[in-house]
Amino acid sequence: MKTYWIKLPPRTRALGVFLATFVLAMLGFSITGGPEQVDLLFGIYIGGLTTYFLARWGTFATRSP
């Protein structure tokens, strides 16, 4: 899995991290009650913030073999 993940284009990896973080945030919010618009927006915010910081730290940089 790690080899496959490294060979993906950086934008695809960033999208995967965003979606995974968003889904985890929505699962966490669903424990507290029904889906609300605030939960959806906050999930997008958490996913975006996580993706932003990982991009700033070079996690999605193109890897040379």
Biopython code that builds the backbone (N, CA, C, O; Angstrom):
import numpy as np
from Bio.PDB.StructureBuilder import StructureBuilder

atoms = [
    (1, "MET", "N", (0.829, -1.196, 0.000)),
    (1, "MET", "CA", (0.000, 0.000, 0.000)),
    (1, "MET", "C", (0.868, 1.253, 0.000)),
    (1, "MET", "O", (0.543, 2.232, -0.672)),
    (2, "LYS", "N", (1.973, 1.230, 0.751)),
    (2, "LYS", "CA", (2.815, 2.412, 0.823)),
    (2, "LYS", "C", (3.423, 2.731, -0.545)),
    (2, "LYS", "O", (3.497, 3.897, -0.930)),
    (3, "THR", "N", (3.857, 1.706, -1.279)),
    (3, "THR", "CA", (4.426, 1.929, -2.598)),
    (3, "THR", "C", (3.382, 2.530, -3.533)),
    (3, "THR", "O", (3.686, 3.455, -4.286)),
    (4, "TYR", "N", (2.165, 2.019, -3.492)),
    (4, "TYR", "CA", (1.092, 2.556, -4.324)),
    (4, "TYR", "C", (0.792, 4.005, -3.955)),
    (4, "TYR", "O", (0.580, 4.836, -4.838)),
    (5, "TRP", "N", (0.771, 4.313, -2.671)),
    (5, "TRP", "CA", (0.457, 5.665, -2.198)),
    (5, "TRP", "C", (1.505, 6.661, -2.667)),
    (5, "TRP", "O", (1.161, 7.777, -3.055)),
    (6, "ILE", "N", (2.783, 6.278, -2.637)),
    (6, "ILE", "CA", (3.858, 7.182, -3.039)),
    (6, "ILE", "C", (3.813, 7.444, -4.542)),
    (6, "ILE", "O", (4.180, 8.532, -4.987)),
    (7, "LYS", "N", (3.369, 6.466, -5.328)),
    (7, "LYS", "CA", (3.334, 6.631, -6.787)),
    (7, "LYS", "C", (2.154, 7.464, -7.272)),
    (7, "LYS", "O", (2.111, 7.844, -8.443)),
    (8, "LEU", "N", (1.205, 7.753, -6.404)),
    (8, "LEU", "CA", (0.068, 8.585, -6.808)),
    (8, "LEU", "C", (0.522, 10.023, -7.031)),
    (8, "LEU", "O", (1.478, 10.472, -6.398)),
    (9, "PRO", "N", (-0.147, 10.746, -7.918)),
    (9, "PRO", "CA", (0.161, 12.167, -8.088)),
    (9, "PRO", "C", (-0.133, 12.932, -6.792)),
    (9, "PRO", "O", (-1.024, 12.546, -6.035)),
    (10, "PRO", "N", (0.603, 14.004, -6.537)),
    (10, "PRO", "CA", (0.420, 14.759, -5.288)),
    (10, "PRO", "C", (-1.008, 15.249, -5.059)),
    (10, "PRO", "O", (-1.487, 15.236, -3.925)),
    (11, "ARG", "N", (-1.686, 15.676, -6.104)),
    (11, "ARG", "CA", (-3.056, 16.177, -5.929)),
    (11, "ARG", "C", (-4.011, 15.059, -5.537)),
    (11, "ARG", "O", (-4.950, 15.278, -4.773)),
    (12, "THR", "N", (-3.773, 13.869, -6.058)),
    (12, "THR", "CA", (-4.616, 12.730, -5.694)),
    (12, "THR", "C", (-4.393, 12.353, -4.235)),
    (12, "THR", "O", (-5.341, 12.027, -3.521)),
    (13, "ARG", "N", (-3.136, 12.397, -3.794)),
    (13, "ARG", "CA", (-2.847, 12.113, -2.384)),
    (13, "ARG", "C", (-3.497, 13.151, -1.478)),
    (13, "ARG", "O", (-4.052, 12.809, -0.434)),
    (14, "ALA", "N", (-3.430, 14.417, -1.875)),
    (14, "ALA", "CA", (-4.047, 15.475, -1.072)),
    (14, "ALA", "C", (-5.562, 15.291, -1.001)),
    (14, "ALA", "O", (-6.161, 15.477, 0.058)),
    (15, "LEU", "N", (-6.176, 14.928, -2.117)),
    (15, "LEU", "CA", (-7.619, 14.690, -2.122)),
    (15, "LEU", "C", (-7.980, 13.504, -1.236)),
    (15, "LEU", "O", (-8.985, 13.538, -0.527)),
    (16, "GLY", "N", (-7.164, 12.460, -1.277)),
    (16, "GLY", "CA", (-7.404, 11.295, -0.422)),
    (16, "GLY", "C", (-7.327, 11.638, 1.049)),
    (16, "GLY", "O", (-8.151, 11.181, 1.842)),
    (17, "VAL", "N", (-6.336, 12.444, 1.420)),
    (17, "VAL", "CA", (-6.199, 12.856, 2.822)),
    (17, "VAL", "C", (-7.373, 13.736, 3.232)),
    (17, "VAL", "O", (-7.906, 13.590, 4.332)),
    (18, "PHE", "N", (-7.780, 14.651, 2.351)),
    (18, "PHE", "CA", (-8.917, 15.513, 2.663)),
    (18, "PHE", "C", (-10.182, 14.692, 2.891)),
    (18, "PHE", "O", (-10.900, 14.903, 3.869)),
    (19, "LEU", "N", (-10.450, 13.756, 1.981)),
    (19, "LEU", "CA", (-11.664, 12.951, 2.110)),
    (19, "LEU", "C", (-11.632, 12.065, 3.352)),
    (19, "LEU", "O", (-12.645, 11.918, 4.035)),
    (20, "ALA", "N", (-10.478, 11.478, 3.647)),
    (20, "ALA", "CA", (-10.369, 10.626, 4.837)),
    (20, "ALA", "C", (-10.576, 11.445, 6.108)),
    (20, "ALA", "O", (-11.275, 11.005, 7.021)),
    (21, "THR", "N", (-9.977, 12.629, 6.173)),
    (21, "THR", "CA", (-10.138, 13.485, 7.344)),
    (21, "THR", "C", (-11.581, 13.961, 7.472)),
    (21, "THR", "O", (-12.128, 14.014, 8.573)),
    (22, "PHE", "N", (-12.193, 14.306, 6.341)),
    (22, "PHE", "CA", (-13.587, 14.747, 6.352)),
    (22, "PHE", "C", (-14.511, 13.636, 6.848)),
    (22, "PHE", "O", (-15.398, 13.884, 7.666)),
    (23, "VAL", "N", (-14.308, 12.421, 6.358)),
    (23, "VAL", "CA", (-15.155, 11.294, 6.779)),
    (23, "VAL", "C", (-14.975, 11.014, 8.267)),
    (23, "VAL", "O", (-15.954, 10.772, 8.973)),
    (24, "LEU", "N", (-13.740, 11.046, 8.748)),
    (24, "LEU", "CA", (-13.506, 10.826, 10.182)),
    (24, "LEU", "C", (-14.157, 11.922, 11.024)),
    (24, "LEU", "O", (-14.727, 11.641, 12.079)),
    (25, "ALA", "N", (-14.074, 13.163, 10.563)),
    (25, "ALA", "CA", (-14.712, 14.256, 11.296)),
    (25, "ALA", "C", (-16.229, 14.083, 11.310)),
    (25, "ALA", "O", (-16.870, 14.306, 12.337)),
    (26, "MET", "N", (-16.802, 13.687, 10.182)),
    (26, "MET", "CA", (-18.252, 13.497, 10.127)),
    (26, "MET", "C", (-18.690, 12.322, 10.993)),
    (26, "MET", "O", (-19.762, 12.368, 11.597)),
    (27, "LEU", "N", (-17.879, 11.272, 11.062)),
    (27, "LEU", "CA", (-18.199, 10.163, 11.964)),
    (27, "LEU", "C", (-18.182, 10.626, 13.417)),
    (27, "LEU", "O", (-19.042, 10.244, 14.210)),
    (28, "GLY", "N", (-17.204, 11.446, 13.755)),
    (28, "GLY", "CA", (-17.137, 11.983, 15.110)),
    (28, "GLY", "C", (-18.322, 12.872, 15.435)),
    (28, "GLY", "O", (-18.859, 12.814, 16.541)),
    (29, "PHE", "N", (-18.734, 13.696, 14.477)),
    (29, "PHE", "CA", (-19.876, 14.576, 14.712)),
    (29, "PHE", "C", (-21.188, 13.802, 14.745)),
    (29, "PHE", "O", (-22.124, 14.211, 15.432)),
    (30, "SER", "N", (-21.273, 12.694, 14.017)),
    (30, "SER", "CA", (-22.518, 11.923, 13.998)),
    (30, "SER", "C", (-22.779, 11.237, 15.334)),
    (30, "SER", "O", (-23.919, 10.883, 15.636)),
    (31, "ILE", "N", (-21.745, 11.050, 16.128)),
    (31, "ILE", "CA", (-21.925, 10.451, 17.455)),
    (31, "ILE", "C", (-22.722, 11.395, 18.358)),
    (31, "ILE", "O", (-23.510, 10.945, 19.189)),
    (32, "THR", "N", (-22.514, 12.697, 18.193)),
    (32, "THR", "CA", (-23.148, 13.673, 19.074)),
    (32, "THR", "C", (-24.587, 13.992, 18.693)),
    (32, "THR", "O", (-25.306, 14.600, 19.486)),
    (33, "GLY", "N", (-25.023, 13.600, 17.503)),
    (33, "GLY", "CA", (-26.404, 13.884, 17.110)),
    (33, "GLY", "C", (-26.577, 13.768, 15.613)),
    (33, "GLY", "O", (-25.703, 13.267, 14.905)),
    (34, "GLY", "N", (-27.716, 14.238, 15.143)),
    (34, "GLY", "CA", (-28.025, 14.165, 13.725)),
    (34, "GLY", "C", (-27.166, 15.116, 12.908)),
    (34, "GLY", "O", (-26.520, 16.009, 13.456)),
    (35, "PRO", "N", (-27.161, 14.918, 11.585)),
    (35, "PRO", "CA", (-26.350, 15.789, 10.726)),
    (35, "PRO", "C", (-26.928, 17.203, 10.672)),
    (35, "PRO", "O", (-28.130, 17.391, 10.482)),
    (36, "GLU", "N", (-26.071, 18.166, 10.838)),
    (36, "GLU", "CA", (-26.460, 19.569, 10.753)),
    (36, "GLU", "C", (-25.510, 20.267, 9.793)),
    (36, "GLU", "O", (-24.429, 19.757, 9.496)),
    (37, "GLN", "N", (-25.913, 21.421, 9.315)),
    (37, "GLN", "CA", (-25.082, 22.147, 8.367)),
    (37, "GLN", "C", (-23.772, 22.592, 9.010)),
    (37, "GLN", "O", (-22.733, 22.603, 8.351)),
    (38, "VAL", "N", (-23.812, 22.952, 10.269)),
    (38, "VAL", "CA", (-22.601, 23.380, 10.965)),
    (38, "VAL", "C", (-21.587, 22.237, 11.019)),
    (38, "VAL", "O", (-20.388, 22.461, 10.850)),
    (39, "ASP", "N", (-22.067, 21.012, 11.255)),
    (39, "ASP", "CA", (-21.167, 19.862, 11.290)),
    (39, "ASP", "C", (-20.519, 19.638, 9.928)),
    (39, "ASP", "O", (-19.329, 19.334, 9.849)),
    (40, "LEU", "N", (-21.285, 19.786, 8.870)),
    (40, "LEU", "CA", (-20.760, 19.617, 7.520)),
    (40, "LEU", "C", (-19.686, 20.660, 7.220)),
    (40, "LEU", "O", (-18.619, 20.332, 6.701)),
    (41, "LEU", "N", (-19.973, 21.909, 7.547)),
    (41, "LEU", "CA", (-19.006, 22.976, 7.299)),
    (41, "LEU", "C", (-17.752, 22.810, 8.153)),
    (41, "LEU", "O", (-16.640, 23.053, 7.683)),
    (42, "PHE", "N", (-17.927, 22.400, 9.394)),
    (42, "PHE", "CA", (-16.776, 22.201, 10.260)),
    (42, "PHE", "C", (-15.945, 21.006, 9.791)),
    (42, "PHE", "O", (-14.721, 21.020, 9.923)),
    (43, "GLY", "N", (-16.595, 19.973, 9.247)),
    (43, "GLY", "CA", (-15.868, 18.837, 8.683)),
    (43, "GLY", "C", (-15.024, 19.254, 7.487)),
    (43, "GLY", "O", (-13.885, 18.809, 7.341)),
    (44, "ILE", "N", (-15.579, 20.109, 6.632)),
    (44, "ILE", "CA", (-14.820, 20.635, 5.493)),
    (44, "ILE", "C", (-13.653, 21.469, 5.990)),
    (44, "ILE", "O", (-12.556, 21.396, 5.436)),
    (45, "TYR", "N", (-13.878, 22.262, 7.029)),
    (45, "TYR", "CA", (-12.819, 23.088, 7.601)),
    (45, "TYR", "C", (-11.682, 22.226, 8.156)),
    (45, "TYR", "O", (-10.512, 22.510, 7.903)),
    (46, "ILE", "N", (-12.015, 21.187, 8.903)),
    (46, "ILE", "CA", (-10.992, 20.308, 9.479)),
    (46, "ILE", "C", (-10.210, 19.602, 8.369)),
    (46, "ILE", "O", (-8.983, 19.518, 8.431)),
    (47, "GLY", "N", (-10.917, 19.095, 7.357)),
    (47, "GLY", "CA", (-10.244, 18.439, 6.236)),
    (47, "GLY", "C", (-9.328, 19.384, 5.480)),
    (47, "GLY", "O", (-8.204, 19.024, 5.132)),
    (48, "GLY", "N", (-9.802, 20.576, 5.231)),
    (48, "GLY", "CA", (-8.988, 21.571, 4.530)),
    (48, "GLY", "C", (-7.783, 22.012, 5.325)),
    (48, "GLY", "O", (-6.694, 22.172, 4.774)),
    (49, "LEU", "N", (-7.969, 22.211, 6.615)),
    (49, "LEU", "CA", (-6.857, 22.634, 7.465)),
    (49, "LEU", "C", (-5.783, 21.550, 7.554)),
    (49, "LEU", "O", (-4.590, 21.845, 7.496)),
    (50, "THR", "N", (-6.208, 20.307, 7.693)),
    (50, "THR", "CA", (-5.253, 19.200, 7.740)),
    (50, "THR", "C", (-4.485, 19.093, 6.429)),
    (50, "THR", "O", (-3.264, 18.937, 6.432)),
    (51, "THR", "N", (-5.192, 19.176, 5.318)),
    (51, "THR", "CA", (-4.544, 19.096, 4.006)),
    (51, "THR", "C", (-3.595, 20.267, 3.801)),
    (51, "THR", "O", (-2.508, 20.092, 3.250)),
    (52, "TYR", "N", (-3.987, 21.449, 4.232)),
    (52, "TYR", "CA", (-3.136, 22.630, 4.089)),
    (52, "TYR", "C", (-1.822, 22.458, 4.838)),
    (52, "TYR", "O", (-0.753, 22.697, 4.276)),
    (53, "PHE", "N", (-1.890, 22.043, 6.104)),
    (53, "PHE", "CA", (-0.663, 21.908, 6.879)),
    (53, "PHE", "C", (0.226, 20.790, 6.357)),
    (53, "PHE", "O", (1.449, 20.931, 6.346)),
    (54, "LEU", "N", (-0.367, 19.683, 5.925)),
    (54, "LEU", "CA", (0.447, 18.612, 5.355)),
    (54, "LEU", "C", (1.101, 19.048, 4.046)),
    (54, "LEU", "O", (2.224, 18.640, 3.749)),
    (55, "ALA", "N", (0.410, 19.871, 3.262)),
    (55, "ALA", "CA", (1.001, 20.391, 2.027)),
    (55, "ALA", "C", (2.140, 21.354, 2.341)),
    (55, "ALA", "O", (3.165, 21.345, 1.660)),
    (56, "ARG", "N", (1.966, 22.181, 3.362)),
    (56, "ARG", "CA", (3.024, 23.119, 3.747)),
    (56, "ARG", "C", (4.274, 22.403, 4.238)),
    (56, "ARG", "O", (5.391, 22.884, 4.042)),
    (57, "TRP", "N", (4.083, 21.252, 4.876)),
    (57, "TRP", "CA", (5.216, 20.481, 5.393)),
    (57, "TRP", "C", (5.837, 19.572, 4.345)),
    (57, "TRP", "O", (6.802, 18.868, 4.645)),
    (58, "GLY", "N", (5.311, 19.566, 3.124)),
    (58, "GLY", "CA", (5.908, 18.801, 2.038)),
    (58, "GLY", "C", (5.469, 17.355, 1.940)),
    (58, "GLY", "O", (6.128, 16.560, 1.271)),
    (59, "THR", "N", (4.381, 16.996, 2.585)),
    (59, "THR", "CA", (3.916, 15.608, 2.554)),
    (59, "THR", "C", (3.503, 15.188, 1.151)),
    (59, "THR", "O", (3.680, 14.027, 0.783)),
    (60, "PHE", "N", (2.959, 16.102, 0.366)),
    (60, "PHE", "CA", (2.460, 15.759, -0.957)),
    (60, "PHE", "C", (3.457, 16.097, -2.062)),
    (60, "PHE", "O", (3.097, 16.100, -3.239)),
    (61, "ALA", "N", (4.699, 16.381, -1.698)),
    (61, "ALA", "CA", (5.712, 16.706, -2.696)),
    (61, "ALA", "C", (5.963, 15.503, -3.599)),
    (61, "ALA", "O", (5.814, 14.354, -3.182)),
    (62, "THR", "N", (6.342, 15.783, -4.824)),
    (62, "THR", "CA", (6.639, 14.705, -5.768)),
    (62, "THR", "C", (7.870, 13.957, -5.293)),
    (62, "THR", "O", (8.913, 14.556, -5.029)),
    (63, "ARG", "N", (7.742, 12.653, -5.187)),
    (63, "ARG", "CA", (8.836, 11.819, -4.696)),
    (63, "ARG", "C", (9.677, 11.329, -5.864)),
    (63, "ARG", "O", (9.134, 10.878, -6.873)),
    (64, "SER", "N", (10.982, 11.411, -5.739)),
    (64, "SER", "CA", (11.861, 10.844, -6.761)),
    (64, "SER", "C", (12.306, 9.458, -6.310)),
    (64, "SER", "O", (12.702, 9.274, -5.159)),
    (65, "PRO", "N", (12.242, 8.482, -7.215)),
    (65, "PRO", "CA", (12.565, 7.096, -6.807)),
    (65, "PRO", "C", (14.018, 6.872, -6.484)),
    (65, "PRO", "O", (14.407, 5.758, -6.132)),
]
sb = StructureBuilder()
sb.init_structure("model")
sb.init_model(0)
sb.init_chain("A")
sb.init_seg("    ")
for serial, (resi, resn, name, xyz) in enumerate(atoms, 1):
    if name == "N":
        sb.init_residue(resn, " ", resi, " ")
    sb.init_atom(name, np.array(xyz, "f"), 0.0, 1.0, " ", f" {name:<3s}", serial, name[0])
structure = sb.get_structure()
